[in-house]
Amino acid sequence: MTFTDWHTCICGKRAYHRKSDAKKIRRHIGDNTMSVYRCQHSDGWHIGHPPPGLKEGRIGRDQIGAAAIRPSVYNRRGETA
């Protein structure tokens, strides 16, 4: 496997330049529960576990960024407080 280039994003996370690079690393890690998603602060792509509320349909993808910016608005399960 050829590893892809990554950089530290302005949000502090590891970011990949292309979505295909992030998917390649996710497959290499072997954790199918992780998602590839676009950073809201840059053009990079991240890999991470989606919040439980997303998988259960209680929150939408548009609310994930809001939870990261204003964590006090959402509890640990992704529900509005």
PyMOL Python script that loads the backbone (N, CA, C, O; Angstrom):
from pymol import cmd

cmd.read_pdbstr("""\
ATOM      1  N   MET A   1       0.845  -1.183   0.000  1.00  0.00           N
ATOM      2  CA  MET A   1       0.000   0.000   0.000  1.00  0.00           C
ATOM      3  C   MET A   1       0.882   1.235   0.000  1.00  0.00           C
ATOM      4  O   MET A   1       1.852   1.320   0.753  1.00  0.00           O
ATOM      5  N   THR A   2       0.544   2.169  -0.832  1.00  0.00           N
ATOM      6  CA  THR A   2       1.224   3.453  -0.860  1.00  0.00           C
ATOM      7  C   THR A   2       0.465   4.411   0.039  1.00  0.00           C
ATOM      8  O   THR A   2      -0.732   4.630  -0.148  1.00  0.00           O
ATOM      9  N   PHE A   3       1.145   4.974   1.000  1.00  0.00           N
ATOM     10  CA  PHE A   3       0.481   5.910   1.902  1.00  0.00           C
ATOM     11  C   PHE A   3       0.363   7.266   1.248  1.00  0.00           C
ATOM     12  O   PHE A   3       1.211   7.658   0.446  1.00  0.00           O
ATOM     13  N   THR A   4      -0.675   7.969   1.587  1.00  0.00           N
ATOM     14  CA  THR A   4      -0.961   9.259   0.990  1.00  0.00           C
ATOM     15  C   THR A   4      -0.396  10.387   1.844  1.00  0.00           C
ATOM     16  O   THR A   4      -0.102  10.216   3.027  1.00  0.00           O
ATOM     17  N   ASP A   5      -0.256  11.532   1.212  1.00  0.00           N
ATOM     18  CA  ASP A   5       0.184  12.712   1.941  1.00  0.00           C
ATOM     19  C   ASP A   5      -0.972  13.258   2.773  1.00  0.00           C
ATOM     20  O   ASP A   5      -2.133  13.198   2.369  1.00  0.00           O
ATOM     21  N   TRP A   6      -0.637  13.778   3.908  1.00  0.00           N
ATOM     22  CA  TRP A   6      -1.609  14.424   4.769  1.00  0.00           C
ATOM     23  C   TRP A   6      -0.957  15.633   5.398  1.00  0.00           C
ATOM     24  O   TRP A   6       0.265  15.780   5.357  1.00  0.00           O
ATOM     25  N   HIS A   7      -1.750  16.480   5.966  1.00  0.00           N
ATOM     26  CA  HIS A   7      -1.248  17.655   6.660  1.00  0.00           C
ATOM     27  C   HIS A   7      -2.112  17.906   7.890  1.00  0.00           C
ATOM     28  O   HIS A   7      -3.213  17.367   8.005  1.00  0.00           O
ATOM     29  N   THR A   8      -1.618  18.708   8.784  1.00  0.00           N
ATOM     30  CA  THR A   8      -2.421  19.086   9.937  1.00  0.00           C
ATOM     31  C   THR A   8      -3.314  20.238   9.510  1.00  0.00           C
ATOM     32  O   THR A   8      -2.839  21.282   9.061  1.00  0.00           O
ATOM     33  N   CYS A   9      -4.590  20.035   9.655  1.00  0.00           N
ATOM     34  CA  CYS A   9      -5.597  21.004   9.237  1.00  0.00           C
ATOM     35  C   CYS A   9      -5.634  22.180  10.214  1.00  0.00           C
ATOM     36  O   CYS A   9      -5.124  22.086  11.331  1.00  0.00           O
ATOM     37  N   ILE A  10      -6.235  23.276   9.786  1.00  0.00           N
ATOM     38  CA  ILE A  10      -6.362  24.431  10.680  1.00  0.00           C
ATOM     39  C   ILE A  10      -7.263  24.121  11.876  1.00  0.00           C
ATOM     40  O   ILE A  10      -7.212  24.818  12.889  1.00  0.00           O
ATOM     41  N   CYS A  11      -8.091  23.073  11.759  1.00  0.00           N
ATOM     42  CA  CYS A  11      -8.949  22.676  12.884  1.00  0.00           C
ATOM     43  C   CYS A  11      -8.192  21.757  13.851  1.00  0.00           C
ATOM     44  O   CYS A  11      -8.731  21.382  14.892  1.00  0.00           O
ATOM     45  N   GLY A  12      -6.953  21.392  13.518  1.00  0.00           N
ATOM     46  CA  GLY A  12      -6.128  20.589  14.404  1.00  0.00           C
ATOM     47  C   GLY A  12      -6.139  19.097  14.115  1.00  0.00           C
ATOM     48  O   GLY A  12      -5.428  18.338  14.774  1.00  0.00           O
ATOM     49  N   LYS A  13      -6.932  18.663  13.144  1.00  0.00           N
ATOM     50  CA  LYS A  13      -7.028  17.242  12.822  1.00  0.00           C
ATOM     51  C   LYS A  13      -6.142  16.904  11.628  1.00  0.00           C
ATOM     52  O   LYS A  13      -5.702  17.794  10.900  1.00  0.00           O
ATOM     53  N   ARG A  14      -5.887  15.629  11.435  1.00  0.00           N
ATOM     54  CA  ARG A  14      -5.166  15.165  10.258  1.00  0.00           C
ATOM     55  C   ARG A  14      -6.100  15.301   9.061  1.00  0.00           C
ATOM     56  O   ARG A  14      -7.252  14.870   9.114  1.00  0.00           O
ATOM     57  N   ALA A  15      -5.606  15.896   7.990  1.00  0.00           N
ATOM     58  CA  ALA A  15      -6.431  16.106   6.797  1.00  0.00           C
ATOM     59  C   ALA A  15      -5.734  15.515   5.581  1.00  0.00           C
ATOM     60  O   ALA A  15      -4.511  15.571   5.453  1.00  0.00           O
ATOM     61  N   TYR A  16      -6.538  14.950   4.697  1.00  0.00           N
ATOM     62  CA  TYR A  16      -6.049  14.393   3.441  1.00  0.00           C
ATOM     63  C   TYR A  16      -6.479  15.323   2.316  1.00  0.00           C
ATOM     64  O   TYR A  16      -7.518  15.977   2.406  1.00  0.00           O
ATOM     65  N   HIS A  17      -5.680  15.378   1.260  1.00  0.00           N
ATOM     66  CA  HIS A  17      -5.932  16.307   0.169  1.00  0.00           C
ATOM     67  C   HIS A  17      -7.114  15.893  -0.696  1.00  0.00           C
ATOM     68  O   HIS A  17      -7.809  16.751  -1.239  1.00  0.00           O
ATOM     69  N   ARG A  18      -7.351  14.603  -0.831  1.00  0.00           N
ATOM     70  CA  ARG A  18      -8.437  14.103  -1.672  1.00  0.00           C
ATOM     71  C   ARG A  18      -9.302  13.121  -0.876  1.00  0.00           C
ATOM     72  O   ARG A  18      -8.816  12.432   0.021  1.00  0.00           O
ATOM     73  N   LYS A  19     -10.560  13.072  -1.214  1.00  0.00           N
ATOM     74  CA  LYS A  19     -11.484  12.137  -0.563  1.00  0.00           C
ATOM     75  C   LYS A  19     -11.022  10.702  -0.786  1.00  0.00           C
ATOM     76  O   LYS A  19     -11.122   9.865   0.110  1.00  0.00           O
ATOM     77  N   SER A  20     -10.513  10.421  -1.991  1.00  0.00           N
ATOM     78  CA  SER A  20     -10.047   9.062  -2.289  1.00  0.00           C
ATOM     79  C   SER A  20      -8.869   8.670  -1.393  1.00  0.00           C
ATOM     80  O   SER A  20      -8.731   7.501  -1.032  1.00  0.00           O
ATOM     81  N   ASP A  21      -8.019   9.634  -1.033  1.00  0.00           N
ATOM     82  CA  ASP A  21      -6.903   9.351  -0.123  1.00  0.00           C
ATOM     83  C   ASP A  21      -7.429   8.972   1.264  1.00  0.00           C
ATOM     84  O   ASP A  21      -6.952   8.018   1.878  1.00  0.00           O
ATOM     85  N   ALA A  22      -8.413   9.728   1.748  1.00  0.00           N
ATOM     86  CA  ALA A  22      -8.985   9.438   3.062  1.00  0.00           C
ATOM     87  C   ALA A  22      -9.656   8.059   3.070  1.00  0.00           C
ATOM     88  O   ALA A  22      -9.544   7.313   4.043  1.00  0.00           O
ATOM     89  N   LYS A  23     -10.350   7.730   1.980  1.00  0.00           N
ATOM     90  CA  LYS A  23     -10.989   6.415   1.889  1.00  0.00           C
ATOM     91  C   LYS A  23      -9.955   5.301   1.865  1.00  0.00           C
ATOM     92  O   LYS A  23     -10.164   4.239   2.452  1.00  0.00           O
ATOM     93  N   LYS A  24      -8.852   5.540   1.194  1.00  0.00           N
ATOM     94  CA  LYS A  24      -7.780   4.543   1.120  1.00  0.00           C
ATOM     95  C   LYS A  24      -7.216   4.260   2.520  1.00  0.00           C
ATOM     96  O   LYS A  24      -6.977   3.106   2.875  1.00  0.00           O
ATOM     97  N   ILE A  25      -7.010   5.302   3.296  1.00  0.00           N
ATOM     98  CA  ILE A  25      -6.488   5.144   4.654  1.00  0.00           C
ATOM     99  C   ILE A  25      -7.525   4.457   5.540  1.00  0.00           C
ATOM    100  O   ILE A  25      -7.171   3.611   6.360  1.00  0.00           O
ATOM    101  N   ARG A  26      -8.801   4.813   5.384  1.00  0.00           N
ATOM    102  CA  ARG A  26      -9.847   4.160   6.168  1.00  0.00           C
ATOM    103  C   ARG A  26      -9.870   2.659   5.893  1.00  0.00           C
ATOM    104  O   ARG A  26     -10.024   1.861   6.817  1.00  0.00           O
ATOM    105  N   ARG A  27      -9.716   2.275   4.632  1.00  0.00           N
ATOM    106  CA  ARG A  27      -9.673   0.845   4.295  1.00  0.00           C
ATOM    107  C   ARG A  27      -8.437   0.185   4.917  1.00  0.00           C
ATOM    108  O   ARG A  27      -8.507  -0.946   5.398  1.00  0.00           O
ATOM    109  N   HIS A  28      -7.316   0.895   4.904  1.00  0.00           N
ATOM    110  CA  HIS A  28      -6.083   0.362   5.488  1.00  0.00           C
ATOM    111  C   HIS A  28      -6.241   0.160   6.995  1.00  0.00           C
ATOM    112  O   HIS A  28      -5.770  -0.836   7.544  1.00  0.00           O
ATOM    113  N   ILE A  29      -6.900   1.102   7.656  1.00  0.00           N
ATOM    114  CA  ILE A  29      -7.141   0.982   9.096  1.00  0.00           C
ATOM    115  C   ILE A  29      -8.048  -0.208   9.372  1.00  0.00           C
ATOM    116  O   ILE A  29      -7.876  -0.905  10.371  1.00  0.00           O
ATOM    117  N   GLY A  30      -9.021  -0.443   8.482  1.00  0.00           N
ATOM    118  CA  GLY A  30      -9.905  -1.592   8.627  1.00  0.00           C
ATOM    119  C   GLY A  30     -11.101  -1.355   9.523  1.00  0.00           C
ATOM    120  O   GLY A  30     -11.751  -2.311   9.945  1.00  0.00           O
ATOM    121  N   ASP A  31     -11.406  -0.108   9.823  1.00  0.00           N
ATOM    122  CA  ASP A  31     -12.549   0.207  10.682  1.00  0.00           C
ATOM    123  C   ASP A  31     -13.688   0.739   9.818  1.00  0.00           C
ATOM    124  O   ASP A  31     -13.697   1.915   9.452  1.00  0.00           O
ATOM    125  N   ASN A  32     -14.642  -0.121   9.495  1.00  0.00           N
ATOM    126  CA  ASN A  32     -15.755   0.277   8.633  1.00  0.00           C
ATOM    127  C   ASN A  32     -16.756   1.196   9.315  1.00  0.00           C
ATOM    128  O   ASN A  32     -17.662   1.718   8.665  1.00  0.00           O
ATOM    129  N   THR A  33     -16.603   1.399  10.614  1.00  0.00           N
ATOM    130  CA  THR A  33     -17.529   2.284  11.310  1.00  0.00           C
ATOM    131  C   THR A  33     -17.125   3.749  11.170  1.00  0.00           C
ATOM    132  O   THR A  33     -17.889   4.641  11.539  1.00  0.00           O
ATOM    133  N   MET A  34     -15.936   4.001  10.644  1.00  0.00           N
ATOM    134  CA  MET A  34     -15.468   5.380  10.482  1.00  0.00           C
ATOM    135  C   MET A  34     -16.006   5.962   9.175  1.00  0.00           C
ATOM    136  O   MET A  34     -16.236   5.247   8.200  1.00  0.00           O
ATOM    137  N   SER A  35     -16.198   7.271   9.187  1.00  0.00           N
ATOM    138  CA  SER A  35     -16.689   7.978   8.008  1.00  0.00           C
ATOM    139  C   SER A  35     -15.614   8.914   7.469  1.00  0.00           C
ATOM    140  O   SER A  35     -14.752   9.393   8.207  1.00  0.00           O
ATOM    141  N   VAL A  36     -15.687   9.158   6.184  1.00  0.00           N
ATOM    142  CA  VAL A  36     -14.845  10.164   5.535  1.00  0.00           C
ATOM    143  C   VAL A  36     -15.726  11.389   5.349  1.00  0.00           C
ATOM    144  O   VAL A  36     -16.831  11.288   4.816  1.00  0.00           O
ATOM    145  N   TYR A  37     -15.240  12.547   5.787  1.00  0.00           N
ATOM    146  CA  TYR A  37     -16.058  13.757   5.675  1.00  0.00           C
ATOM    147  C   TYR A  37     -15.192  14.968   5.359  1.00  0.00           C
ATOM    148  O   TYR A  37     -14.003  15.007   5.674  1.00  0.00           O
ATOM    149  N   ARG A  38     -15.816  15.946   4.733  1.00  0.00           N
ATOM    150  CA  ARG A  38     -15.147  17.179   4.328  1.00  0.00           C
ATOM    151  C   ARG A  38     -15.038  18.106   5.528  1.00  0.00           C
ATOM    152  O   ARG A  38     -15.994  18.252   6.290  1.00  0.00           O
ATOM    153  N   CYS A  39     -13.890  18.726   5.701  1.00  0.00           N
ATOM    154  CA  CYS A  39     -13.697  19.678   6.789  1.00  0.00           C
ATOM    155  C   CYS A  39     -14.504  20.949   6.505  1.00  0.00           C
ATOM    156  O   CYS A  39     -14.557  21.410   5.364  1.00  0.00           O
ATOM    157  N   GLN A  40     -15.117  21.499   7.517  1.00  0.00           N
ATOM    158  CA  GLN A  40     -15.882  22.732   7.359  1.00  0.00           C
ATOM    159  C   GLN A  40     -14.990  23.966   7.386  1.00  0.00           C
ATOM    160  O   GLN A  40     -15.447  25.072   7.096  1.00  0.00           O
ATOM    161  N   HIS A  41     -13.708  23.779   7.735  1.00  0.00           N
ATOM    162  CA  HIS A  41     -12.815  24.912   7.874  1.00  0.00           C
ATOM    163  C   HIS A  41     -11.775  25.012   6.761  1.00  0.00           C
ATOM    164  O   HIS A  41     -11.117  26.042   6.612  1.00  0.00           O
ATOM    165  N   SER A  42     -11.628  23.942   5.979  1.00  0.00           N
ATOM    166  CA  SER A  42     -10.618  23.937   4.923  1.00  0.00           C
ATOM    167  C   SER A  42     -11.079  23.041   3.783  1.00  0.00           C
ATOM    168  O   SER A  42     -12.218  22.575   3.777  1.00  0.00           O
ATOM    169  N   ASP A  43     -10.208  22.803   2.833  1.00  0.00           N
ATOM    170  CA  ASP A  43     -10.521  21.929   1.705  1.00  0.00           C
ATOM    171  C   ASP A  43     -10.137  20.478   1.975  1.00  0.00           C
ATOM    172  O   ASP A  43     -10.216  19.645   1.072  1.00  0.00           O
ATOM    173  N   GLY A  44      -9.724  20.162   3.197  1.00  0.00           N
ATOM    174  CA  GLY A  44      -9.256  18.819   3.512  1.00  0.00           C
ATOM    175  C   GLY A  44     -10.376  17.833   3.799  1.00  0.00           C
ATOM    176  O   GLY A  44     -11.540  18.199   3.957  1.00  0.00           O
ATOM    177  N   TRP A  45      -9.976  16.561   3.860  1.00  0.00           N
ATOM    178  CA  TRP A  45     -10.885  15.460   4.183  1.00  0.00           C
ATOM    179  C   TRP A  45     -10.397  14.770   5.451  1.00  0.00           C
ATOM    180  O   TRP A  45      -9.201  14.527   5.609  1.00  0.00           O
ATOM    181  N   HIS A  46     -11.322  14.456   6.350  1.00  0.00           N
ATOM    182  CA  HIS A  46     -10.996  13.813   7.623  1.00  0.00           C
ATOM    183  C   HIS A  46     -11.623  12.426   7.689  1.00  0.00           C
ATOM    184  O   HIS A  46     -12.507  12.084   6.903  1.00  0.00           O
ATOM    185  N   ILE A  47     -11.144  11.641   8.643  1.00  0.00           N
ATOM    186  CA  ILE A  47     -11.704  10.333   8.938  1.00  0.00           C
ATOM    187  C   ILE A  47     -12.096  10.334  10.410  1.00  0.00           C
ATOM    188  O   ILE A  47     -11.315  10.771  11.255  1.00  0.00           O
ATOM    189  N   GLY A  48     -13.283   9.855  10.722  1.00  0.00           N
ATOM    190  CA  GLY A  48     -13.692   9.804  12.119  1.00  0.00           C
ATOM    191  C   GLY A  48     -14.987   9.044  12.302  1.00  0.00           C
ATOM    192  O   GLY A  48     -15.666   8.692  11.338  1.00  0.00           O
ATOM    193  N   HIS A  49     -15.314   8.800  13.555  1.00  0.00           N
ATOM    194  CA  HIS A  49     -16.561   8.114  13.894  1.00  0.00           C
ATOM    195  C   HIS A  49     -17.697   9.129  13.900  1.00  0.00           C
ATOM    196  O   HIS A  49     -17.569  10.197  14.500  1.00  0.00           O
ATOM    197  N   PRO A  50     -18.799   8.811  13.244  1.00  0.00           N
ATOM    198  CA  PRO A  50     -19.943   9.731  13.281  1.00  0.00           C
ATOM    199  C   PRO A  50     -20.584   9.696  14.662  1.00  0.00           C
ATOM    200  O   PRO A  50     -20.520   8.676  15.348  1.00  0.00           O
ATOM    201  N   PRO A  51     -21.202  10.803  15.075  1.00  0.00           N
ATOM    202  CA  PRO A  51     -21.871  10.807  16.373  1.00  0.00           C
ATOM    203  C   PRO A  51     -23.051   9.843  16.374  1.00  0.00           C
ATOM    204  O   PRO A  51     -23.677   9.637  15.335  1.00  0.00           O
ATOM    205  N   PRO A  52     -23.365   9.251  17.524  1.00  0.00           N
ATOM    206  CA  PRO A  52     -24.453   8.279  17.589  1.00  0.00           C
ATOM    207  C   PRO A  52     -25.783   8.828  17.081  1.00  0.00           C
ATOM    208  O   PRO A  52     -26.548   8.091  16.459  1.00  0.00           O
ATOM    209  N   GLY A  53     -26.069  10.074  17.324  1.00  0.00           N
ATOM    210  CA  GLY A  53     -27.337  10.654  16.890  1.00  0.00           C
ATOM    211  C   GLY A  53     -27.505  10.642  15.379  1.00  0.00           C
ATOM    212  O   GLY A  53     -28.630  10.575  14.885  1.00  0.00           O
ATOM    213  N   LEU A  54     -26.416  10.706  14.647  1.00  0.00           N
ATOM    214  CA  LEU A  54     -26.479  10.682  13.188  1.00  0.00           C
ATOM    215  C   LEU A  54     -26.918   9.315  12.698  1.00  0.00           C
ATOM    216  O   LEU A  54     -27.795   9.212  11.840  1.00  0.00           O
ATOM    217  N   LYS A  55     -26.318   8.272  13.235  1.00  0.00           N
ATOM    218  CA  LYS A  55     -26.666   6.910  12.825  1.00  0.00           C
ATOM    219  C   LYS A  55     -28.098   6.560  13.206  1.00  0.00           C
ATOM    220  O   LYS A  55     -28.754   5.770  12.526  1.00  0.00           O
ATOM    221  N   GLU A  56     -28.578   7.149  14.292  1.00  0.00           N
ATOM    222  CA  GLU A  56     -29.927   6.866  14.769  1.00  0.00           C
ATOM    223  C   GLU A  56     -30.974   7.784  14.150  1.00  0.00           C
ATOM    224  O   GLU A  56     -32.168   7.610  14.390  1.00  0.00           O
ATOM    225  N   GLY A  57     -30.539   8.758  13.357  1.00  0.00           N
ATOM    226  CA  GLY A  57     -31.463   9.657  12.683  1.00  0.00           C
ATOM    227  C   GLY A  57     -31.980  10.808  13.520  1.00  0.00           C
ATOM    228  O   GLY A  57     -32.916  11.494  13.109  1.00  0.00           O
ATOM    229  N   ARG A  58     -31.386  11.040  14.702  1.00  0.00           N
ATOM    230  CA  ARG A  58     -31.855  12.133  15.562  1.00  0.00           C
ATOM    231  C   ARG A  58     -31.247  13.473  15.180  1.00  0.00           C
ATOM    232  O   ARG A  58     -31.809  14.521  15.494  1.00  0.00           O
ATOM    233  N   ILE A  59     -30.102  13.449  14.503  1.00  0.00           N
ATOM    234  CA  ILE A  59     -29.494  14.674  14.010  1.00  0.00           C
ATOM    235  C   ILE A  59     -29.093  14.460  12.552  1.00  0.00           C
ATOM    236  O   ILE A  59     -28.911  13.328  12.104  1.00  0.00           O
ATOM    237  N   GLY A  60     -28.960  15.554  11.828  1.00  0.00           N
ATOM    238  CA  GLY A  60     -28.536  15.490  10.432  1.00  0.00           C
ATOM    239  C   GLY A  60     -27.065  15.844  10.297  1.00  0.00           C
ATOM    240  O   GLY A  60     -26.452  16.345  11.240  1.00  0.00           O
ATOM    241  N   ARG A  61     -26.501  15.585   9.131  1.00  0.00           N
ATOM    242  CA  ARG A  61     -25.090  15.910   8.900  1.00  0.00           C
ATOM    243  C   ARG A  61     -24.827  17.399   9.049  1.00  0.00           C
ATOM    244  O   ARG A  61     -23.723  17.792   9.424  1.00  0.00           O
ATOM    245  N   ASP A  62     -25.805  18.225   8.767  1.00  0.00           N
ATOM    246  CA  ASP A  62     -25.630  19.666   8.905  1.00  0.00           C
ATOM    247  C   ASP A  62     -25.465  20.090  10.357  1.00  0.00           C
ATOM    248  O   ASP A  62     -24.951  21.178  10.619  1.00  0.00           O
ATOM    249  N   GLN A  63     -25.881  19.270  11.296  1.00  0.00           N
ATOM    250  CA  GLN A  63     -25.763  19.589  12.715  1.00  0.00           C
ATOM    251  C   GLN A  63     -24.442  19.120  13.320  1.00  0.00           C
ATOM    252  O   GLN A  63     -24.128  19.488  14.452  1.00  0.00           O
ATOM    253  N   ILE A  64     -23.684  18.340  12.615  1.00  0.00           N
ATOM    254  CA  ILE A  64     -22.421  17.838  13.159  1.00  0.00           C
ATOM    255  C   ILE A  64     -21.449  18.981  13.381  1.00  0.00           C
ATOM    256  O   ILE A  64     -20.816  19.054  14.434  1.00  0.00           O
ATOM    257  N   GLY A  65     -21.319  19.863  12.423  1.00  0.00           N
ATOM    258  CA  GLY A  65     -20.418  21.014  12.566  1.00  0.00           C
ATOM    259  C   GLY A  65     -20.848  21.929  13.689  1.00  0.00           C
ATOM    260  O   GLY A  65     -20.008  22.474  14.406  1.00  0.00           O
ATOM    261  N   ALA A  66     -22.149  22.104  13.850  1.00  0.00           N
ATOM    262  CA  ALA A  66     -22.656  22.948  14.922  1.00  0.00           C
ATOM    263  C   ALA A  66     -22.287  22.365  16.277  1.00  0.00           C
ATOM    264  O   ALA A  66     -21.978  23.104  17.211  1.00  0.00           O
ATOM    265  N   ALA A  67     -22.320  21.028  16.386  1.00  0.00           N
ATOM    266  CA  ALA A  67     -21.952  20.384  17.650  1.00  0.00           C
ATOM    267  C   ALA A  67     -20.475  20.591  17.944  1.00  0.00           C
ATOM    268  O   ALA A  67     -20.092  20.744  19.104  1.00  0.00           O
ATOM    269  N   ALA A  68     -19.644  20.597  16.917  1.00  0.00           N
ATOM    270  CA  ALA A  68     -18.212  20.783  17.118  1.00  0.00           C
ATOM    271  C   ALA A  68     -17.897  22.222  17.513  1.00  0.00           C
ATOM    272  O   ALA A  68     -16.981  22.467  18.299  1.00  0.00           O
ATOM    273  N   ILE A  69     -18.650  23.171  16.971  1.00  0.00           N
ATOM    274  CA  ILE A  69     -18.395  24.578  17.262  1.00  0.00           C
ATOM    275  C   ILE A  69     -19.011  24.966  18.600  1.00  0.00           C
ATOM    276  O   ILE A  69     -18.398  25.703  19.373  1.00  0.00           O
ATOM    277  N   ARG A  70     -20.210  24.481  18.879  1.00  0.00           N
ATOM    278  CA  ARG A  70     -20.915  24.815  20.114  1.00  0.00           C
ATOM    279  C   ARG A  70     -21.252  23.540  20.872  1.00  0.00           C
ATOM    280  O   ARG A  70     -22.413  23.131  20.882  1.00  0.00           O
ATOM    281  N   PRO A  71     -20.265  22.891  21.516  1.00  0.00           N
ATOM    282  CA  PRO A  71     -20.524  21.599  22.151  1.00  0.00           C
ATOM    283  C   PRO A  71     -21.555  21.651  23.271  1.00  0.00           C
ATOM    284  O   PRO A  71     -22.173  20.629  23.570  1.00  0.00           O
ATOM    285  N   SER A  72     -21.760  22.801  23.899  1.00  0.00           N
ATOM    286  CA  SER A  72     -22.715  22.858  24.993  1.00  0.00           C
ATOM    287  C   SER A  72     -24.157  22.737  24.508  1.00  0.00           C
ATOM    288  O   SER A  72     -25.051  22.481  25.315  1.00  0.00           O
ATOM    289  N   VAL A  73     -24.402  22.912  23.226  1.00  0.00           N
ATOM    290  CA  VAL A  73     -25.749  22.832  22.685  1.00  0.00           C
ATOM    291  C   VAL A  73     -26.202  21.384  22.570  1.00  0.00           C
ATOM    292  O   VAL A  73     -27.401  21.108  22.628  1.00  0.00           O
ATOM    293  N   TYR A  74     -25.270  20.462  22.409  1.00  0.00           N
ATOM    294  CA  TYR A  74     -25.578  19.045  22.209  1.00  0.00           C
ATOM    295  C   TYR A  74     -24.994  18.212  23.345  1.00  0.00           C
ATOM    296  O   TYR A  74     -23.898  18.493  23.830  1.00  0.00           O
ATOM    297  N   ASN A  75     -25.721  17.204  23.758  1.00  0.00           N
ATOM    298  CA  ASN A  75     -25.161  16.309  24.757  1.00  0.00           C
ATOM    299  C   ASN A  75     -24.322  15.229  24.073  1.00  0.00           C
ATOM    300  O   ASN A  75     -24.152  15.254  22.854  1.00  0.00           O
ATOM    301  N   ARG A  76     -23.810  14.304  24.836  1.00  0.00           N
ATOM    302  CA  ARG A  76     -22.883  13.289  24.279  1.00  0.00           C
ATOM    303  C   ARG A  76     -23.546  12.391  23.253  1.00  0.00           C
ATOM    304  O   ARG A  76     -22.850  11.806  22.423  1.00  0.00           O
ATOM    305  N   ARG A  77     -24.849  12.260  23.276  1.00  0.00           N
ATOM    306  CA  ARG A  77     -25.538  11.402  22.307  1.00  0.00           C
ATOM    307  C   ARG A  77     -25.944  12.169  21.060  1.00  0.00           C
ATOM    308  O   ARG A  77     -26.575  11.601  20.168  1.00  0.00           O
ATOM    309  N   GLY A  78     -25.594  13.449  20.980  1.00  0.00           N
ATOM    310  CA  GLY A  78     -25.921  14.227  19.805  1.00  0.00           C
ATOM    311  C   GLY A  78     -27.321  14.833  19.839  1.00  0.00           C
ATOM    312  O   GLY A  78     -27.800  15.343  18.826  1.00  0.00           O
ATOM    313  N   GLU A  79     -27.982  14.779  21.003  1.00  0.00           N
ATOM    314  CA  GLU A  79     -29.322  15.333  21.119  1.00  0.00           C
ATOM    315  C   GLU A  79     -29.218  16.789  21.539  1.00  0.00           C
ATOM    316  O   GLU A  79     -28.271  17.180  22.221  1.00  0.00           O
ATOM    317  N   THR A  80     -30.183  17.582  21.135  1.00  0.00           N
ATOM    318  CA  THR A  80     -30.186  18.971  21.561  1.00  0.00           C
ATOM    319  C   THR A  80     -30.519  19.035  23.041  1.00  0.00           C
ATOM    320  O   THR A  80     -31.343  18.269  23.542  1.00  0.00           O
ATOM    321  N   ALA A  81     -29.872  19.954  23.729  1.00  0.00           N
ATOM    322  CA  ALA A  81     -30.055  20.076  25.175  1.00  0.00           C
ATOM    323  C   ALA A  81     -31.311  20.843  25.524  1.00  0.00           C
ATOM    324  O   ALA A  81     -31.610  21.033  26.703  1.00  0.00           O
TER     325      ALA A  81
END
""", "prot")
cmd.dss("prot")
cmd.show_as("cartoon", "prot")
cmd.util.cbc("prot")
cmd.orient("prot")
